[in-house]
Amino acid sequence: MAKPKHLSWTEGAGVPENWLTAFQALVWILELQKGQDVMIHAGASGVGVAANQLARFYGANRVFSTVSSPEKIAFLKSMGAFAPTHPISYKTQDFEAEVKRATNGAGVDAIVDFVGRDYWEKNIGALALDGRMVILGLLSGGELSNASLVPILRKRLRVQGSTLRVRSTEYQQDLITQFSKEVLDQVKGQSSPDGLKVYIHKVYSWREVGQAHEEMAANKNLGKIVLTID
């Protein structure tokens, strides 16, 4: 995938893993349609930031996005026309209740989740009839206890797990081709006044990789952390 000329190399580094993962989740797996409602967890992470923007880009009606702090709420709101419509602080708000309140009890059509166990019941509760959820990570663990499968049957839900890096070369080539055709040229640098953007939290030298991991582990990042090789 060629780097667009309008992006710096640092900004270009913030595109493939983030945007392709978000594109695969929303467009290929969840089959998001214009006018549908979606919830993105880890909304200020690299993939979350891309997913929020892509959901708006493809015409989602309401975009709920969960983050951990008021600072991250403010960050999401600063994303302009591609900001999520309903940023939620999961530490002070019940995201299932917020979704049901905003949708008059209907729920969302699609969920992108990275958390796993701790969000399972609320995610299932927040999904609408015929809702879909893709699980991309298991930050809270992967084992469930006392979980009921009844809502999956009753609401005709579809739950799918996915990873990207272990996909076949052909799969990845097809994904890159469609993403490049539909989205890539619309992704601008962080200084652009409008459009889809690459949001870079901080740039470290590769020699500072330990500090970069500490920053991420502390859940401080607003967008992507990038390492440069010098």
N, C-alpha and C positions, 0 to 999 in steps of 0.2 A: 504494500500500500504506500504510494508515494506521498510524502509530506506536502500539503498545500503550501504554496509560496508565501501566503499571507501569515503563516504560523512560524514562530521561531522554533528552533530545535527543542527547547525546553517545553514550549507549548505542545509541540508535536508529540513529545514523549507522554503527555497527559491524555492522548487520544485513544490509542489502540485497546489497551486492557479495559479501560473504563467504558468507553462508548460502545465497543463491540459487545461487551458483556450486557450492558443495558439494552442495546438494540436487540440482541438475541432474546433476552428475557421478555421484553415488551412486544416486539413485532413478530418474532418467530414462534415463541412458545405461548405467550398469553394472547396473541392475536388481537391486540388492542384495537378497538374500532372507535371512530369519531363519535363523540357524545357519551362514551362510557366513563365510569368513575374508577379511579385506581388509587391504591395506597402504596407508597414507597417507604420502606424502612431504611434506617441508616441514611437519612436524607442528605446529610452534609458530607458523606464519604465521597470518594472519587466516583464510584459507580452510582451512588445515590444522586449526586448532583447531575450526572449525565442522564439518569433515568427521569428525574423531575422534568428536565428540559425536553427530553424526547416525548414524554407523555403529553406535554402541552403542544409540541410540534406536530404530533399526530392527531391532535384534536380532542384529547380527553376533556370531559366536562369538568369534573372536580378532581383535583390531585391532592391527596392527603399525604403528608410527609412527616415522619417522626424523627425527632432529634433530641439531644440531651440537655440543652441549655438555652436560655434567653438569647445569648450571643449567636447561637446557631439559628434560632428563629429569625433574628434580624438579618443574618446572612442570607437565608432563603428568600426573605422578602425583598432583598436588594437585587434579585435576579431578573427584575423587570417583567417583560411580557411572558417569559418562560419560567417564572417563579411558580412554585406549587400554590394552589389556591387556598389550601388549608394546612399550614404548618402546625405541628403538634409537639409539645414537649412531653415525652413519655414519662418523665419523672414527676410531673405535676398534673398530668391529664390522663384520663383513661381513653386510649385511642379507639377502642371499640365503641364506647359511649359517644365519642365525638363523631365518629362515622355515622352511627345510627341517627344521631340528632340532625346532622346535616343532610342526610338522605331520607328523612322521614321514616326511618326504620328499615329501609330497603337494603342497605349495605352497598359495598363496592363490587364492581364486576371483576376486578383483578388486583392481586397483591404481589409485590416483589419483596421477598423476605430473606434476610441474612442471619436471623437470630435463632430460629429453631424452637427448641423446647419451651422456653419461657413465654413465647408469643403464640404458641400453637392454638390454645383454646380461644384467645381473643381474636386471632386471625380467622379461625373458622366461624366465630360468631359475627365477625365484621363482613364476611362475604355474602353477597346477594345470591338469589336463586340462580343456578347455573354459573356461579362464580368460579374463577380459576386462580390458583396460586402457584408461583414458582419459588422454590427454595434454593438459594444460591450459596448459603453458608449456614453454619451451626454454631454461632458465637456463644450460645448459652448451653450447648449440649445437644446430643442427637437421640437421647432415649426418653420416651414418654412413659408416664405411669398413670393409670386410671383415666386414660383418654377415651372418650366415646366416639365411635365411628358413625353413630346415628345421624348427626348433621350432614355428613358427607353424602349419605343416601337421601336423606329428606330434602336437602337443597340441591342435589345433583351436582356436587362440587367436583372439580378436577384439580388434583394436587400433583405437581411434577417437580422432581429435583433435576438440577442440571449443573454441569461444569463445562467450561469452554476449552481449557488447555489440553484436555485429553481427547478432544474430538478429532476425527480424521482430517487429514490434509484437505480432502475434497470438501468436507463440511465447512472448514474454516475459509477456504477459498470462495465458496458460494456466499458465505456470510459477509466477507470483506467486499465482494463484488456488489452485493445489494446495498450494503451500508455506504460504500463509496458513491454509488449512483444516486442514492436518495438523500444522504445526509452530509457527507464529509465536507463538501464545499461550503456548506452553510455554517460550519463550526469556525468561529472566529477566535482571535486572541483575547486575552483577559481585558485589554485596554479598549476593545471595540465598544462603541456606545450602544449597540443593539445586536440582535441575533443570538444564536446558540453560541456558547462560550466555553473555552477551557479555563477552569478556575484552578489556579495553582496556589496551594497553601503556603509552601515554602520550598526553597531549593537548597539542597545540601551537596557538598562534594561527596563522592563515593567513599572517601576516607572517614566521613562522618556518619556512616550508615547506622552505627549504634545510636547516635542522637536522633536520627530520623525514626528509628523504630521506637525509641522512647516517646517521641512526640506522638506517634500514632497510637501507641499503647495507652497513652494518657487521654486518648479520645479528644485531642485538641484540634485536629485538622478540619479546615473548612475547604474542601476540595482535595486536590491531589498533592502528595509529597513527591518531589522529583529529585533523583540523584544525577549529578553530572560526573563524567569521567574526564579527568584532566591529567 
